């Protein structure tokens, strides 16, 4: 079962340190694929997936951009410059904090799924379409229980899980090739 929520994409300009909204209505789906989660953005009008990233537990966080008064959020990886920006389009802004908590619980292995909601998006004020953000990254030590040994153990688990997932995909391809022959 997929977990999804309405959100538009935002584009980050590294020179100006600003994000600008993509005008399309969208949604984010979080799907389980083996030991990983796939966090992907889709255009709600065309259904076309535009972005998909793999997430493993305790490697990323979804959080509000504090420098913005708008509903701007970022998915960022710990210890990396990888960041993906979104603006929430759910109808009730008062539930943004609860939604953010659910997303983090889900991507960090705390299963908290909700049914898919296909209703229309509410209006979002983007404050003239631009928001300034700081490019400050949280250190890996800010993760719960993140000592050097804990981080190394998590990294080893992630690598092992990724290898298993890729091996499973290769086996499926081999079986489908044999069946097609």
Order of alpha helices (4+ residues) and beta strands (2+ residues): beta-beta-beta-beta-beta-beta-beta-beta-alpha-beta-alpha
